[in-house]
């Protein structure tokens, strides 16, 4: 007699190397069996998706839930569910205090378990000085990776880490096996140029890009690559905005440096002309680049040099953006994105024949899981979590900022449409978004500890 599964889903399965018509048997929130060909699996519940793609659940490694205190886990994780993101990693630059010590980390885990709709891993960070001793406890408490910056937004919440501390942090992180990730911009160059522009009243939207020239990114990245070369640490460069950065990363991969990177969907889909058009809505750090530089990023994507794409979801309220309408430097940097990234990127790649569904899955799910050692995520594979993003390639989606789950009701993509609607988001076998509304309750999502995690009794204090 055939085994009865909790649920069976059928459709176009996006496996590691091919797309096949098939079905998946789900038991206790896990993928228990994958069968290709004519249906034969039995389930208490059977869901038919026909020609729609069943992707492994999409993963966003770069989300800011608490840079705006009005946001938090509930709106962001609901936005993730609507956007087909089954797992995300939340950044540590929370207001009012960054996640740089064990007590704050534990508080955030408890809040996550009460409020999350999808599964979430947590980044940690270190304070500007004397924070190295927190790395091991935070790693053992379940931090998935550590984020630092070479650019100072705020001395307490988002500091520039001095070079000696970066090297010490890399050495400490090497022992944990976790990645040292960086916001890589040279703030000496940037702040000097901003002051010069302000003094000349050059405060138009494109001034944001002009005061953050490519060298402000590449010089910071080059320094970090050298530090990783000498320490042997695992390095990750977040939100790469310029093709030259990928050229440098490839050089250092040739030297044996274990370095990975991500770009964000706005850098692929927008350029400085959109910054001029939309103003503060399209302001992010690093900035949108020139058209030819945007095109250079696509060349690296097709060459396989971009491991993953993230959203850098930054849910700023309209009032902090509007401050920059007459002076771009006064606006906050960043835009909400976890809700729109997957459909926008699907429309720009798979729907236009620029990537295969397998390549899309690799970039948006498999590689993020592998790089950050997220257990049992990122593949349609027996024994893995039953996380699925189901996309109808024929249905049209529409971007309406007013309907965002996020508290930030603004986007330079407002009004756009494309092919590739999210019709179902499933986390550990259960639907969290049914194509129309979020159906999971806060608290369904769970905390995903990092690879250095130890039980509480084993944590070194």
Wavefront OBJ file of the C-alpha trace (Angstrom):
o trace
v 0.000 0.000 0.000
v 1.351 3.443 -0.920
v 2.379 5.812 1.837
v -0.069 8.576 2.726
v 1.532 12.021 2.997
v 0.248 15.062 4.854
v 0.217 16.942 1.578
v 1.183 16.337 -2.036
v 1.907 19.202 -4.418
v 2.205 18.771 -8.171
v 3.611 21.041 -10.851
v 6.809 21.990 -12.656
v 9.485 21.086 -10.105
v 12.602 23.248 -10.273
v 15.246 20.751 -9.194
v 18.999 21.334 -8.875
v 19.770 20.574 -12.509
v 16.469 20.431 -14.391
v 12.803 21.354 -14.457
v 10.458 18.370 -14.545
v 6.756 17.718 -14.197
v 6.366 15.932 -10.914
v 5.067 15.836 -7.374
v 6.369 16.203 -3.841
v 5.164 14.279 -0.823
v 5.306 16.298 2.396
v 5.431 14.751 5.858
v 5.878 16.634 9.127
v 6.971 19.790 7.311
v 9.705 18.029 5.335
v 10.109 16.874 1.752
v 9.598 13.140 2.175
v 9.540 12.086 -1.473
v 10.023 13.573 -4.928
v 8.437 11.723 -7.813
v 8.636 12.694 -11.476
v 6.295 11.638 -14.230
v 2.642 10.691 -13.925
v 1.090 11.229 -10.453
v 1.171 8.379 -7.980
v 1.746 9.869 -4.521
v -1.157 9.895 -2.080
v -1.830 12.804 0.226
v -4.407 13.828 2.794
v -4.380 17.048 0.797
v -3.356 17.329 -2.849
v -2.593 20.644 -4.567
v -2.325 20.838 -8.341
v -0.254 23.621 -9.899
v -0.110 22.365 -13.473
v 2.448 24.322 -15.503
v 3.327 26.671 -12.657
v 6.856 26.519 -11.272
v 7.456 25.010 -7.848
v 10.694 26.625 -6.733
v 12.606 25.943 -3.529
v 11.601 28.668 -1.077
v 13.299 31.954 -1.921
v 15.868 33.313 0.558
v 16.673 36.978 1.166
v 19.934 37.364 3.096
v 19.703 41.150 3.537
v 16.667 42.590 5.357
v 16.352 45.421 7.892
v 13.308 44.906 10.124
v 14.229 47.406 12.816
v 16.041 50.331 11.192
v 12.577 51.869 11.454
v 10.901 51.228 14.809
v 7.468 51.272 13.133
v 8.328 48.147 11.118
v 9.457 44.988 12.939
v 9.032 41.277 12.352
v 5.271 41.178 11.725
v 5.045 43.611 8.769
v 8.367 42.486 7.282
v 7.698 38.757 7.499
v 4.226 39.263 6.038
v 5.845 41.209 3.214
v 8.290 38.329 2.739
v 5.416 35.844 2.516
v 3.631 37.916 -0.135
v 6.924 38.218 -2.008
v 7.572 34.470 -2.081
v 10.416 34.687 0.455
v 10.236 31.760 2.868
v 13.417 32.578 4.790
v 15.289 35.792 5.393
v 18.232 37.021 7.416
v 17.613 40.143 9.479
v 20.368 42.734 9.780
v 21.710 43.818 13.179
v 21.512 47.616 12.891
v 18.379 47.964 14.994
v 17.030 51.137 16.575
v 17.958 52.089 19.225
v 20.649 49.456 19.849
v 22.521 47.207 17.422
v 22.653 43.452 17.995
v 26.165 43.485 19.431
v 25.835 41.591 22.709
v 24.276 38.382 23.952
v 21.465 39.911 25.996
v 20.104 41.969 23.102
v 20.449 38.998 20.750
v 18.394 36.756 23.053
v 15.669 39.397 23.327
v 15.462 39.580 19.557
v 15.229 35.783 19.206
v 12.324 35.716 21.676
v 10.535 38.476 19.772
v 11.123 36.658 16.483
v 9.570 33.458 17.816
v 6.456 35.380 18.883
v 6.002 37.441 15.709
v 7.538 35.873 12.596
v 5.361 34.575 9.768
v 8.278 33.028 7.821
v 11.571 31.549 9.033
v 14.301 34.015 9.995
v 18.016 33.898 10.759
v 19.775 36.758 12.524
v 22.886 38.729 11.741
v 24.970 40.064 14.606
v 27.543 42.846 14.693
v 30.214 44.311 16.965
v 30.577 47.699 18.607
v 33.051 50.189 17.235
v 35.665 49.313 19.850
v 36.160 46.506 22.365
v 33.442 44.324 20.857
v 35.511 41.330 19.773
v 34.810 39.386 22.957
v 31.115 39.189 22.017
v 31.748 37.308 18.772
v 32.018 33.819 20.246
v 28.985 34.117 22.560
v 26.870 35.569 19.770
v 28.008 32.850 17.363
v 27.181 30.148 19.875
v 23.794 31.748 20.587
v 22.927 31.291 16.917
v 24.053 34.348 14.940
v 24.192 33.286 11.294
v 26.892 35.770 10.256
v 28.402 39.102 11.317
v 27.831 42.399 9.543
v 30.239 45.313 9.860
v 30.813 48.543 7.992
v 33.656 50.652 6.674
v 31.197 53.569 6.459
v 29.749 55.331 9.475
v 26.049 56.117 9.478
v 25.829 56.381 13.263
v 28.666 55.907 15.749
v 26.570 53.671 18.003
v 24.008 51.955 15.766
v 25.883 51.746 12.442
v 29.560 52.536 13.086
v 32.637 52.437 10.931
v 34.775 49.684 12.419
v 38.451 50.726 12.651
v 40.890 48.620 10.648
v 42.626 47.020 13.674
v 39.233 45.917 15.000
v 38.260 44.514 11.591
v 41.365 42.354 11.511
v 40.736 41.110 15.057
v 37.107 40.405 14.190
v 38.104 38.456 11.085
v 40.521 36.361 13.115
v 37.847 35.660 15.732
v 35.236 34.840 13.112
v 37.573 32.454 11.319
v 37.505 30.309 14.459
v 33.692 30.170 14.394
v 33.386 29.356 10.694
v 30.963 32.244 10.181
v 31.278 34.939 7.540
v 32.469 38.481 8.089
v 30.257 40.645 5.878
v 30.724 44.313 5.118
v 28.983 47.416 3.950
v 31.951 48.561 1.897
v 32.221 52.281 1.284
v 35.098 54.678 1.976
v 33.595 57.354 4.190
v 36.640 59.650 4.051
v 36.019 60.098 0.331
v 32.238 60.316 0.643
v 31.932 62.770 3.522
v 34.537 65.073 2.001
v 32.656 65.138 -1.292
v 29.285 65.657 0.401
v 30.598 68.699 2.243
v 31.989 70.080 -0.997
v 28.672 69.560 -2.811
v 26.669 71.085 0.018
v 28.897 74.161 0.073
v 28.169 74.632 -3.620
v 24.430 73.919 -3.129
v 24.638 70.886 -5.415
v 21.851 68.953 -3.717
v 19.942 67.530 -6.711
v 19.110 63.777 -6.692
v 22.081 62.609 -8.805
v 24.425 64.357 -6.361
v 23.932 61.328 -4.137
v 25.633 59.159 -6.765
v 28.268 61.754 -7.653
v 29.447 62.032 -4.033
v 29.759 58.241 -3.791
v 31.915 57.548 -6.872
v 32.871 53.961 -7.775
v 36.273 54.342 -6.073
v 34.499 54.877 -2.747
v 33.212 51.303 -3.056
v 36.137 49.588 -4.741
v 38.811 51.051 -2.440
v 36.926 49.795 0.630
v 36.401 46.362 -0.932
v 40.065 46.075 -1.915
v 41.149 46.719 1.671
v 38.791 44.051 2.981
v 39.979 41.535 0.410
v 43.552 42.089 1.580
v 42.487 41.655 5.220
v 40.724 38.401 4.317
v 43.787 37.258 2.379
v 46.031 37.689 5.422
v 43.612 36.411 8.076
v 42.062 33.538 6.126
v 38.580 34.657 7.159
v 35.449 34.023 5.124
v 34.435 37.356 3.588
v 31.110 38.502 2.161
v 30.560 41.814 0.377
v 26.985 43.053 0.592
v 25.061 45.188 -1.939
v 27.704 45.418 -4.657
v 26.709 48.306 -6.915
v 29.552 48.408 -9.442
v 30.987 45.846 -11.900
v 34.573 46.754 -10.927
v 33.920 45.297 -7.480
v 33.181 41.897 -9.013
v 36.402 42.120 -11.011
v 38.364 42.620 -7.782
v 36.502 39.796 -6.054
v 37.340 37.423 -8.915
v 41.028 38.352 -8.684
v 41.094 37.501 -4.990
v 39.196 34.278 -5.509
v 42.156 33.386 -7.691
v 44.404 34.016 -4.697
v 42.401 31.509 -2.683
v 40.410 34.015 -0.638
v 37.036 32.599 0.370
v 34.927 35.581 -0.668
v 31.289 35.743 -1.722
v 29.088 38.661 -2.658
v 25.604 39.842 -3.445
v 24.045 42.590 -5.449
v 20.569 43.967 -4.848
v 17.670 44.008 -7.260
v 17.618 47.865 -7.601
v 21.178 47.911 -8.955
v 20.125 45.542 -11.735
v 16.777 47.157 -12.503
v 17.472 50.881 -11.983
v 20.182 53.433 -12.724
v 20.968 57.051 -11.924
v 18.318 58.238 -14.377
v 15.747 56.666 -12.046
v 17.341 58.481 -9.111
v 16.839 61.727 -11.015
v 13.257 60.746 -11.835
v 12.119 59.447 -8.439
v 14.414 61.386 -6.106
v 14.465 60.126 -2.480
v 12.354 57.048 -3.336
v 15.314 55.721 -5.311
v 18.036 56.770 -2.859
v 20.033 53.911 -1.403
v 23.602 53.212 -0.296
v 25.654 52.552 -2.338
v 23.807 54.614 -4.938
v 22.275 53.659 -8.250
v 24.959 53.873 -10.919
v 25.211 54.994 -14.535
v 23.430 53.026 -17.263
v 26.647 51.461 -18.588
v 27.592 50.369 -15.056
v 24.153 48.837 -14.555
v 24.680 46.949 -17.817
v 28.062 45.792 -16.504
v 26.339 44.157 -13.545
v 24.147 42.166 -15.946
v 27.277 40.981 -17.748
v 28.646 39.682 -14.448
v 25.319 38.027 -13.673
v 25.367 36.145 -16.980
v 29.023 35.220 -16.418
v 28.102 33.595 -13.090
v 30.033 36.093 -10.974
v 27.038 37.168 -8.883
v 26.274 34.492 -6.315
v 23.000 35.922 -5.051
v 20.576 38.812 -5.178
v 19.135 40.411 -2.050
v 16.615 43.153 -1.337
v 18.352 45.274 1.326
v 14.792 45.897 2.527
v 14.898 49.252 4.336
v 11.384 50.360 5.317
v 11.752 54.100 5.819
v 8.539 56.101 6.321
v 7.473 58.670 3.751
v 8.297 61.603 6.014
v 11.997 60.688 6.272
v 12.184 60.334 2.501
v 10.324 63.564 1.812
v 12.959 65.507 3.748
v 15.163 65.040 0.712
v 12.785 66.407 -1.897
v 14.689 69.695 -2.082
v 18.022 68.359 -0.788
v 18.809 64.716 -1.555
v 21.323 64.497 1.291
v 18.543 64.944 3.875
v 16.601 61.834 2.821
v 17.102 58.442 4.452
v 18.783 55.792 2.275
v 17.115 52.551 1.270
v 13.775 51.240 0.054
v 11.385 48.409 0.937
v 12.009 45.374 -1.238
v 11.402 41.960 0.296
v 7.831 41.993 -1.089
v 8.716 42.838 -4.693
v 12.217 41.463 -5.315
v 11.294 37.938 -6.450
v 8.564 38.832 -8.975
v 10.574 41.759 -10.353
v 13.671 39.618 -10.818
v 11.669 36.718 -12.276
v 10.118 39.096 -14.803
v 13.543 40.504 -15.694
v 15.271 37.133 -16.052
v 13.256 33.932 -16.485
v 10.276 35.601 -18.163
v 12.593 37.212 -20.716
v 14.764 34.156 -21.291
v 17.818 35.675 -19.595
v 18.024 32.943 -16.937
v 16.620 29.435 -16.773
v 14.375 28.556 -13.822
v 17.228 26.403 -12.486
v 19.656 29.333 -12.627
v 17.081 31.566 -10.962
v 16.628 29.053 -8.139
v 20.377 28.787 -7.672
v 20.770 32.545 -7.309
v 17.675 33.252 -5.227
v 17.629 30.185 -2.981
v 20.318 27.517 -3.281
v 23.417 29.702 -3.162
v 22.216 31.876 -0.249
v 21.535 28.722 1.764
v 24.941 27.264 0.939
v 26.946 30.451 1.580
v 25.339 31.106 4.955
v 25.015 27.435 5.901
v 21.242 27.629 6.357
v 20.280 24.047 7.205
v 17.705 22.152 5.134
v 16.838 25.135 2.948
v 17.481 26.118 -0.655
v 16.730 22.937 -2.599
v 13.913 20.631 -3.564
v 15.543 17.621 -1.950
v 14.393 14.753 0.201
v 14.845 15.555 3.889
v 14.887 19.328 3.334
v 12.229 21.660 4.693
v 9.073 21.775 2.592
v 9.599 25.436 1.649
v 8.214 26.398 -1.757
v 7.739 29.543 -3.806
v 5.174 28.814 -6.490
v 5.190 31.178 -9.464
v 2.781 31.326 -12.363
v 4.881 32.500 -15.327
v 1.768 33.467 -17.295
v 0.047 35.613 -14.673
v 0.738 39.332 -14.467
v 1.666 41.037 -11.199
v 1.246 44.720 -10.411
v 3.340 46.754 -7.967
v 1.136 48.945 -5.781
v 3.050 50.640 -2.967
v -0.168 51.493 -1.144
v -0.890 47.787 -0.654
v 2.517 46.851 0.760
v 2.537 44.755 3.926
v 5.518 46.840 5.015
v 4.855 50.067 6.892
v 6.869 51.804 4.141
v 4.328 52.556 1.430
v 6.733 53.765 -1.227
v 8.731 52.329 -4.093
v 10.321 53.541 -7.320
v 8.704 50.428 -8.854
v 5.177 51.637 -8.055
v 2.897 51.083 -11.041
v 5.111 48.554 -12.762
v 3.829 45.189 -13.928
v 5.367 42.005 -15.226
v 5.036 38.268 -15.724
v 5.539 35.876 -12.820
v 2.974 36.173 -10.055
v 3.564 34.565 -6.675
v 0.562 32.277 -6.319
v 1.586 30.410 -3.163
v 4.248 30.672 -0.484
v 4.693 27.544 1.615
v 6.905 27.291 4.715
v 7.566 23.875 6.232
v 4.593 22.373 4.428
v 2.034 25.010 5.353
v 0.754 27.867 3.222
v 1.666 31.286 4.611
v 0.447 33.252 1.566
v -2.298 31.895 -0.693
v -1.851 34.273 -3.615
v -4.334 36.759 -2.204
v -3.554 37.250 1.474
v -1.245 36.184 4.271
v -2.915 33.258 6.026
v -0.288 32.344 8.632
v -0.412 33.886 12.087
v 2.539 35.663 13.728
v 4.536 33.060 15.588
v 4.371 30.443 12.835
v 7.822 31.433 11.621
v 10.786 30.131 13.529
v 14.324 31.200 14.421
v 17.037 29.523 12.365
v 20.310 29.389 14.322
v 23.647 29.671 12.566
v 26.148 26.868 12.088
v 28.177 27.746 15.230
v 25.111 27.484 17.471
v 25.401 25.593 20.748
v 22.817 24.702 23.346
v 22.462 27.259 26.147
v 24.338 25.045 28.591
v 27.353 25.003 26.266
v 27.597 28.733 25.507
v 30.836 30.341 26.648
v 30.060 33.553 28.560
l 1 2 3 4 5 6 7 8 9 10 11 12 13 14 15 16 17 18 19 20 21 22 23 24 25 26 27 28 29 30 31 32 33 34 35 36 37 38 39 40 41 42 43 44 45 46 47 48 49 50 51 52 53 54 55 56 57 58 59 60 61 62 63 64 65 66 67 68 69 70 71 72 73 74 75 76 77 78 79 80 81 82 83 84 85 86 87 88 89 90 91 92 93 94 95 96 97 98 99 100 101 102 103 104 105 106 107 108 109 110 111 112 113 114 115 116 117 118 119 120 121 122 123 124 125 126 127 128 129 130 131 132 133 134 135 136 137 138 139 140 141 142 143 144 145 146 147 148 149 150 151 152 153 154 155 156 157 158 159 160 161 162 163 164 165 166 167 168 169 170 171 172 173 174 175 176 177 178 179 180 181 182 183 184 185 186 187 188 189 190 191 192 193 194 195 196 197 198 199 200 201 202 203 204 205 206 207 208 209 210 211 212 213 214 215 216 217 218 219 220 221 222 223 224 225 226 227 228 229 230 231 232 233 234 235 236 237 238 239 240 241 242 243 244 245 246 247 248 249 250 251 252 253 254 255 256 257 258 259 260 261 262 263 264 265 266 267 268 269 270 271 272 273 274 275 276 277 278 279 280 281 282 283 284 285 286 287 288 289 290 291 292 293 294 295 296 297 298 299 300 301 302 303 304 305 306 307 308 309 310 311 312 313 314 315 316 317 318 319 320 321 322 323 324 325 326 327 328 329 330 331 332 333 334 335 336 337 338 339 340 341 342 343 344 345 346 347 348 349 350 351 352 353 354 355 356 357 358 359 360 361 362 363 364 365 366 367 368 369 370 371 372 373 374 375 376 377 378 379 380 381 382 383 384 385 386 387 388 389 390 391 392 393 394 395 396 397 398 399 400 401 402 403 404 405 406 407 408 409 410 411 412 413 414 415 416 417 418 419 420 421 422 423 424 425 426 427 428 429 430 431 432 433 434 435 436 437 438 439 440 441 442 443 444 445 446 447 448 449 450 451 452 453 454 455 456 457 458 459 460 461
